[in-house]
């Protein structure tokens, strides 16, 4: 099984590291357990509008204004 929660790992963290009893562990929501374990939520996903805003502000290449001379 892949992509699911690591229940054995979460149980070890909750019961061993936090000292929770089984009934206390199972009464928690995943969000409450994550908070108790100090897991920080990641930043929200970037939206298309935010990506467009950043692309306009920081373009990959500058507009070429003509040939430049190099001194040699």
N, C-alpha and C positions, 0 to 999 in steps of 0.2 A: 504494500500500500504506500503510495507516495502522495505528497501534497496535503496530507492531513496533519493534525496536531500530534506532537510527540508526547502522548499521554504518559508513558513511563518517565520521561524526562521531566515533565511538568509535575508529576506526582513526587518524584525525588526532590525537586526544588521546593515544592510546597511543604512536604512533610519533613524532609531532612533539614533543609536550609532555613525554612521559616518556622519549623516546629508545629505545623498545623496538624490537628487530628483529622482522620479521614472525613468525618462528617463536616468539619470546617472547610476542608479542601473542596469537597463536592458542592458545598453551598455557595461557593464563589463563582462569579461569572469570569470568563477569560479576561475581560478588561480589568476586573478587580485583582485577579492574580498577577497580571502583567504590572499593574501599578505597585503591588506589594513587592514584586521582584525587582522593581526599578527599571523596567523596560520602558523606554521613552517612545512615544509615537513618532513616526517619521514625518517629514514635511508632506503636505498635501501634494498630489500629483499636479503637474503643470497642465494648464488648460491651453487650448489652441490660441485663444486670445492673448495669453501671456507670452506664448512662444512667438507669435507675430509681433508683439510689442518689443520683445528682446531682439528679434531679427532686424527690425527697423532701427533700433537704437545702436546695435552693434553688427553692422553688415560684415559678411565674410571678406569682401574685397571692396576697396575704395574705388570710386569712379575715377577712371583714368582721365587726367586733364590735358594730356598731350605728352609728347616725348620729353624725356628729361635727359639732360646732358651729364655725362660723367667725366670727371677730370682724370686724366690718366697719367 
